[in-house]
Amino acid sequence: MQSRNKFLFFALFLFFFTPNAEAQVDISSTRSRLGLGLNGGVTIGDYDGVYSSNIGLDVVYLYGLSARFHVGVATGFANYFYKEDESHPELRGEMEDFRLIPITASIRVSPIRNLLGGADIGYALNLDGNRESGFYASPRLTYLFAGRVPDFVGYRTINLNKNLDSVQFGIGLILK
C-alpha cells in the first residue's frame, strides 16, 4: 500500500507542478497533431488484488474537424505489474505482469483554450497468449501546458473476464 501512495503522490506532483508557460500553440490553430506520451496508473476494482499499478506509452494522431473538435487514432503499450500477494501462495509463479497494446479511436473536445476532454475507445490486444483481450475505454481530461505539453488525468477500463480498471495520470509532447 505504501508504494501505491508514493506513486499517487508522484503522479499528482507531475500533473500539477509541470512548469507552466504562456501557450504559444493553441489546439485550434493546427489541423492535425501527432503526440507521444508516458502514463501510469493505480489499479482499482476487480483486479486490485492482482495488479498494483501500470505504466505505458501512448502514440496519438488527431485531426481537427473544427477549431475545437478533433478525432483520430491512438495506440501504445501498457504493462500492469503483478502484485505478489501473500494471501494466495498457490498463485505464486503462475501469474505475471499483464502487457497489452490498445488500438483505439480517439475524440477530443476543447471547450476552452488548452483544456480538452475526450476518450480513447477500442480494443486492448493482449500480448500474452494465455490471457484474454477485450474492450478498451479511457476517458480523460487534459490540460496543455505551453500549448505542446499535455498533462492528463483519466480512467482506463479493459473488459476481460472482469473489468481491469485504473486511475491514470500522464504527460506527453505534441510533435506536430
Buried (B, 14 or more C-beta within 10 A) or exposed (E): EEEBEEBBEEBEEBBEEBEEEEBEBEBBEBEEBEBEBBBBBBBBEBBBEBBBBBBBBBBBBBEBEEEBBBBBBBBBBBBBBBBEEEEEEEEEEEBEEBBBBBBBEBBBEBEEEBEBBBBBBBBBBBBEEEBEBBEBBBBBEBBBBBBBBBBBBBBBBBBBEEBBBBBBBBBBEBEE
